[in-house]
Structures are given as structure tokens and as C-alpha cells.
């Protein structure tokens, strides 16, 4: 492929920050290298899974090629974790100022969000971080980077433009994209997804968010705090239906305090454009009504990127909704081809893609037998407060016939949470009944995502809940909730029989 054949990529608005982003992740002057005679590993897709696979394999001495048709860094850097968390930080700053009077701090009236400045900050920080995922950095790591659309020509051959890459093993890491529901008139009226919302430079006055999953909830709360009139439209009777119901209820109350309009248990019949308005037609409890908005943000799930790869030529089986089929070793139906990340895995998180890539490196280069099913996967929804979870919910354990004991620590009983004014939340830990084996945990707290890792580590090390009671936690911190849960478990071991025996022992030793 010649320099002129590399497709140009732009990202709106094309200011200095986005120009830096593109120059790092899809350089317009990039010249694809001459392919090696044969690669140990060819990776299609340069999101988290692809980047970790390519860098790790090259660092071990493998000859690696990495193919990306759009921007290196994938969703996480460009339209996912990085930009969204920048916006969430700004929205929390506003909430802190708004609520400062509760802490005895008087703030002048009229404090408001400068939305263009919020978005400029996001673009600036994203461009700064983009160096880590840049084409030139990976070139320096020893990876042959090819910009363009790759597809299989034969079971051991991939084409990128005019270049032909032969491989011993290949990895599919093309990720997933935002899915759109089949709502009549939605496409014609126009809508935003996570792939376009971060290009906004003006705040929508009225924003409808279709879908009350993690992406929809995070951005709905942020845009409400920025000043938009936000309505969340969800067919189910609650938000965040995958999460613990008690946890979701706390976040739901937080949304109502923020002024988010929750339209739950309703069906969207269609969308039409009337002048500058987008009219969403709803059916709620048998009654129809219209909701006029300026913008619509769709956050109803992800669809795997399997198109255009010519997987049939490689003998790779796939499903257009579920993605590429893999076994527990992340091997596809073609023994020489593996997959990692959102294209093949139900848990579509950046940290999961990273973990799967590490499995792929071992299983492709060293005949490893690492299993994806052995992973202990935490996740976090970054609303305010956050919901973090790891392992099984109680209903999951009961469905598998595993009886559980649950230990609950409300944050209103944790000193630091009281002092922080963050009492509405809890830690809930499930253990196998009669033991301290941790099966799963859910935490609701402002920084739950920072706190769940201690429980994840305990599960990975097979350390029981009782062990966590012996871990010294700095006082006062909100992580004391974990220690308190461990203490609660240890108290259950003092059965009446044990207490009587202990009392006799104390009496005898007096």
C-alpha cells in the first residue's frame, strides 16, 4: 500500500488536540512497511486487546504485525473510557460546588458549567494520553503497523490493500460498535452514540437517552449536571437492570435528586423530525405521548465488528450478534486463529480485553492452556455514586445450587463515609454458606471502583472473608467497610456452644 492509499481519518472538531490525536493514532503521512516473509502473529484491530497482544508478543521476540483501519487505541482511548471519564470528572466537580453548602462552604449563586471548556479539556487530555497508543510508539516496540482494512484471503493469509501478510497465528481484536435499536424514524431524525457524542461543542438543551445501561446512565447524569434537560427512556422498570437491585435503587435516587427525568417501563413507538425538534413517541401504561428533544443519545448495547473480515475464507465461525465463536482458550474454529476482547467476549470492558490479550499471548506463542473461564472479572459503572461488582450475585449462586450467606455493611455505619457526607451506599459480600469463601461482592460508593480490587484480590488468592478482618486498614477510610464485613463473618463463628466453652475456659483461668 502506498502512502496515498492509506485512508484519511478525521475526528470532529479538527482542532489542535484532535489533530494531535490523529497524528498519533492514524498518521496521515504513514507509509506501511514491507511485510515480513511470515509473521509469528498478525493482529487485526488496535484497540486494547490488539495493542496489548501486539506489544506483549513483540516484547517476547515474536515477529508481529498490527492492522488498524481507523484510530489506534480503539474505543477506550477515542470514544470510550478516556473521554467519558474526563466528562464525569467535570460533572462531579460541578456537583461538589453545588452541594458545598452541606459541608459549610458557601459558594456564590450563579455557578454554571462552561460546556465548551469541558469538552476542550477532554480533547486535550485525550490527545496527551494518545501517545501511549501511537503508531510510532508501536513501531519502536518492533511491531509492523499497517493502516488500512485487513481481511483474510486464505486460512494463513491476510491482505491489507496491496500488501499480503502470511502468518503462523492470527488474533482477531476488532472490538464492537454501538448498536442502534430498530425504532421507526430514528435513523432519519438522527442520533448520537458514544462514537459521536464526544464531538459535541455545544450543550444540547434537551437530551433523551435511550437505554439505562452503564453508558446511558453515566452520560445522562453528566449531561444533566452540565445543564441539559435529560430524560432516560428504558423499557424495564428500573435503571441498570444487570446490577444488584438495591444498588440500582440508590443510583436511581441520586438521578432524581440531580433532576434526571426517568421514563421507565415505556415503549418507544417511533421518532419523527418536526422543524428543529426530534419528537419521540412513547407508550407508557397504555397511554401515548410525545417527548420533544434536541438530541437523542442511544446506549442500548454493542454489536461485534465481524463485517469485512472475510472470516469464511479463514474458516472462522461467528454470529453477527454474539461475535466470533471461541473456546475456553480463546481459539476460534480455525486452530491457528484466536480472538480477544469485545469481538468474542460477553464482558465488554477494557480491563477484560487486556486480560484476554495476555491469555492469547501465552496460548499462541507458548502452546499455553490458559483459560478465560479462570478469570475473576470486576467491573464498575461510573455513576455518582459508583456501583462496583465482582464475582456472582446472590441470584447467580442460588441458580447454581450454591447456598449463600450475605454480609451487608451500610456506609452510614462507616465513620469516613459519614465525615465525607457519602453515607448512601453499602458493601454487600456473598460467601458460600457455612464458610468464608467469597463468591461475589457489590459496592455502592462514590469511589467504589477504587475499592473493589481488594475483594477481587482476595478471591483470586482464594483468601476468605475472615482473612480480610485481619488486614489493617488505615483509619478513617471507607475501605473499613471491608474489614467490618470480615469482622461480621468472624462473629458468626462464635456459636452458643463456642461461647459457652470459651466462658468456661475464662472462668477456669481466673
Order of alpha helices (4+ residues) and beta strands (2+ residues): alpha-beta-alpha-beta-alpha-alpha-alpha-alpha-beta-beta-beta-beta-beta-alpha-beta-alpha-beta-alpha-beta-beta-beta-beta-beta-beta-alpha-beta-beta-beta-alpha-beta-beta-alpha-beta-alpha-beta-beta-alpha-alpha-alpha-alpha-alpha
